[in-house]
Amino acid sequence: MSQDLEQIARQSIQYNHRLLDTLGKEESVRITHNPEEDVIKKILSLLPKSNEGRLALTLLIGFIAYEILKKD
């Protein structure tokens, strides 16, 4: 039984060495774009494009901020 465990352990160690050798040969990955920019672009795409929509959104945000500050 102990010989079986020893053989399994040796095979596992050999497999781990091969795996680490393989991973060590791979090129490093470079991020070509900034993920934060993607999030900002997605949020901006949700905002209104017209001046009237922007004005309505600004008024809504102002009203919410006023209500929050008024409660304190």
C-alpha positions as CSV (number, residue, x, y, z in Angstrom):
1,M,0.0,0.0,0.0
2,S,2.8,2.5,0.9
3,Q,4.5,1.6,-2.4
4,D,1.4,2.6,-4.3
5,L,1.2,5.9,-2.4
6,E,4.9,6.6,-3.0
7,Q,4.4,5.9,-6.8
8,I,1.3,8.2,-6.9
9,A,3.3,10.9,-5.1
10,R,6.2,10.6,-7.5
11,Q,3.9,10.8,-10.5
12,S,2.2,13.8,-9.0
13,I,5.6,15.5,-8.5
14,Q,6.7,14.7,-12.1
15,Y,3.4,16.1,-13.4
16,N,3.7,19.2,-11.4
17,H,7.3,19.8,-12.7
18,R,6.1,19.3,-16.3
19,L,3.2,21.7,-15.7
20,L,5.5,24.4,-14.2
21,D,8.0,24.0,-17.0
22,T,5.2,24.5,-19.5
23,L,3.8,27.5,-17.8
24,G,7.3,29.0,-17.5
25,K,7.7,28.9,-21.2
26,E,4.6,30.9,-22.0
27,E,4.7,34.5,-22.9
28,S,3.4,37.1,-20.5
29,V,0.0,38.5,-21.2
30,R,-0.3,42.3,-21.9
31,I,-3.5,44.1,-21.5
32,T,-3.9,46.2,-24.6
33,H,-6.7,48.4,-23.3
34,N,-7.7,49.7,-19.9
35,P,-10.7,47.9,-18.4
36,E,-11.7,51.0,-16.5
37,E,-12.2,52.8,-19.8
38,D,-14.6,50.1,-21.0
39,V,-16.7,50.6,-17.8
40,I,-16.7,54.4,-18.3
41,K,-17.7,54.1,-22.0
42,K,-20.6,51.7,-21.0
43,I,-21.8,54.2,-18.4
44,L,-21.6,57.1,-20.8
45,S,-23.5,55.2,-23.4
46,L,-26.4,55.0,-20.9
47,L,-26.5,58.8,-20.4
48,P,-28.8,60.9,-22.6
49,K,-27.4,62.4,-25.7
50,S,-29.7,65.4,-26.2
51,N,-29.4,68.6,-24.3
52,E,-32.9,68.2,-23.0
53,G,-32.1,64.8,-21.6
54,R,-28.9,66.0,-20.0
55,L,-30.8,68.9,-18.4
56,A,-33.5,66.5,-17.1
57,L,-30.8,64.2,-15.6
58,T,-29.0,67.1,-14.0
59,L,-32.2,68.4,-12.5
60,L,-33.0,64.9,-11.2
61,I,-29.6,64.4,-9.6
62,G,-29.8,67.9,-8.1
63,F,-33.2,67.2,-6.7
64,I,-32.0,63.9,-5.1
65,A,-29.0,65.6,-3.7
66,Y,-31.2,68.4,-2.3
67,E,-33.5,65.9,-0.6
68,I,-30.6,64.0,0.9
69,L,-29.0,67.2,2.3
70,K,-32.3,68.4,3.5
71,K,-32.8,65.3,5.7
72,D,-29.5,65.9,7.6
